[in-house]
Amino acid sequence: MTVAILRFGGSNCDRDAERALSHLDVDAEIVWHEDGLPEDVSGVMLPGGFSYGDYLRAGAIAANSPVMADVRDAVADGVPLLGVCNGAQIGCEAGLTPGAFTVNRSARFQCEHVFLRVENADTPWTSAYDEGEVVEVPIAHGEGRFEITDDGLATLANEDRILFRYCDEDGRVTDAANPNGSKGNVAGVLGDTERVAVMMPHPERASLPDIGGTDGQGVLRAFA
C-alpha cells in the first residue's frame, strides 16, 4: 500500500514530502501525474510548489488535469488525501474542499515560521494533537490567503471542519498573527469527509529533527 505524492510540472515539494513520510515509516512514492495513480494507492498527497507556473490561478491547471479524475474516484472510495500549499490550492480548485486561496494581503511571497492553533483534534490529521494546542510550522507562499463567504465560514465552523487557525505563540487568534489575511485566520480545512484535508502551511518541513522542529509530524502520521 503506497501514498502517492503527485508531481506536476512545477511541483517542488514532492521530495520533501517523500522524505518526511519515509522518516515516519510510511511507504510513499512520487508519481508523475501523467502516469495516473497506482492500483494499490492507500493515500494521496498533493505537494507544494508552483504547478504550471501558477498560470490562470495557483493550482487551477493542475486541478483540471486528467489524473484528478483518478483522485476523485480514490477519494470517493475512502482513500485519504492531503493537499499542502500548492496542493491546497489544487484541492480547492478541484472542488475537493471549500473556499479558495488567493494573493496574500501583503501582495508578497512570504517564507517564515508561523504558529497554528489546533481547532479540531478529532480528525485523522490532528489526532496526534490536543484541541487548542499550538504548533509551529513554516509557510512559503504568495497566494495563501484563504477566502470563503461569511456563510461558508460559519458552516465550516459549525461542522468542525476547520483544522487550524493562525495564532500567536500563546494561542491567541488575532489579526497580527494572521500572516496572509486568511478569512477567520483559517490555515487548514476538511472536505466533505474527514479523510480529505488541505492546509497552507508545510507540515513536511517540520517533520525531520535534523533540520528543525517536528510539530508537523502529527499531520503526516494520518497516512500511517
N, C-alpha and C positions, 0 to 999 in steps of 0.2 A: 504494500500500500504506500503510495507516494503523494506528497504535497507538490503540486505543480506550480512553479513560480513562472508566470507567463512573461516572456520577454517580447516586447515590441521594439520596432525601430525607435531608438531614443531612450529606452529604459536604461537606467544606470545604477539602480539599487538592487538588481536581481542577485548579484554575487554577495552583497551584504546580507540579504535575506537568507540565501542558501547557507552561508557561513554561520549565521546566528541560529538557524534551525538545526543544523548539523551539530552545533555545540550542545543543543538540548536533546540530542539523540533522536531527532525527528528526521525521517527519511524524506529528503527534498530533492527535487530535480528542476533545473532551469529548462523551460520548454519554449522553443520558438513558436510564436503564435500561428504560423502557417502550418505547423505540424499537428495542430489540434491537441486535445487533452489525452493523456494516456488512459488506457482502458481501466487500469487499476487505481485511478486517482482517488485519493482519500481526503484531499483538501486542495484549495486553490488560493494562491496569493497573487494579488495584483501589486507589483512593487512600484517604488517611486522612480522618478526620472522625468523625462520630457518627451513622452511618446509623440512621434511625428512632429517634433518641434513645437508642440502646443499650438499648432495652427488651428484656425477657427476658434476653438476654446480648448483649454487644457483638458485632455482626456477625450475630446469629442470624436476624433477619428478612430482611436483605439476602441472606443465603446461601440463603434459600428463595424468592427472587423468581424469576419466570419467566425472566428473562434469563440466569440461571445455567445453565439447560439449554443455551442457546447457547454459554455459556462452556465448559462441559464438552465439548461437541462440538468446539469450536475447539481446546481443549487436546488432545483425542484425535487431531486432525488435525495436531498438531505445532506449533500456534501458541504462542509463549512467553507466559507470564503472570507478573506480579509483583504481589504484594499488599503494601502498606505500611501499617503501623499498623492503622487500622480495616480496611483491605484485607487485612491479615494475619489479623485476626480472622475476616473473612468467608471467606477461603480455608480456614482450619482448620474453621470451622463447616460449610462446604460439602464437607468431606472431600477437598479438593484437596491438602492437606498434613496431616501427622500432628500430634497434640498439640492443645493448647488454650491460649488466653490468658485469664487471669483477673486479679482485683484485685491491684494492686501490694502488695508486702509492707508498704509504709508506709501503705496504705489511703488514699493521697492522690494527686491528679493531679500528675504530675511533668513539668516542662518544663526541660530542661537539655542541655548537650552531654556526650556520653559517648565513650569510646574502645572500638573494636571490634578484635579480632584476627581476621584472615582465616584460617579453618581449612582451607578447600579452595579453591585458586586455579585449579583445573581445571574450571571451570564457566563458562557464558556470563556469569553475573552477577559473577564475581570474576576473570575472566581478565586484567583490567587491573591486578591487584594481584599481589604475591608472597605465597606462603604464609607466614604468621607476621607479615605486615605489619600495622601498627597504623594505623587511620584514625579520624578524629574526625567524628562526625555528631550531630545533635540528636535527642532524643526528646521526645515530648509525648503522654502517655497516662496514663490512670487504671487501665486493665486490660491491662497489658503483660507480666505475669508468665507466662512460658511454662511449661506443665505437661505432663508426659508420664510414663508409668510408667518404672520403672528399666529394664525390658527394652526399652521403646520407645526410651529414650535411648541404650542400648547399641547397638541396631540402627542408629540414625541415625549414631552414631559409626563403627561398623564398616563402614557403607556409604558413608562420606564424604558424608553428606547435611547436615552442619552447616556452614553458610556462615560465620557469625560468632559469636564469643563476646564478651561484655562483659569488658573487661580494664582495667588501668591504663595510664598513658601509656607504660610500658616493656614492655607486652605481657603482664604477669602476670595470669593469670585467678584472681582472688581474690573472696571474698565481699564485701569492702569495695568492689570495683569493679563489683559487681552492683547496678544501680540499682533493680531492681524485684523481686528474689528469683527470677528465672527459673531453672528447674532446669538445672544444669550451666552456668550463665551464658549459655545459648543466646539469641542475638539474631536469628538467621535460619536457615531450613532449606529444603531442597529437598523437592518432592513425589516422586512415583514416578519422574519423569524430571527431568533437569537443566534442562529448559525451564520448569519450574514452581517458583517460589520465593516465600516470604513472609519479611518481616522487620519487626520492630517499629520500629527507628529510621528516620528520614526521609532517604534519600539525596537526594531532590529539594530539600531545604532546605540541602544542602551541595553545590550544583552551580553557583551563579551567583556569579562572582567579586566582583561589586559589593556583595553582601550577606553575604559571609562566605567560608568555606573552600570548596574544590571536591573534597573527598575522596569525595563521593558520586557524582561523575560516572561513575566506573568501573562502578557498578551499572547505571545507566541506559543506558550505551553498549551494553549487550547487545541493546537493541532496534534498534540500527543494523546 
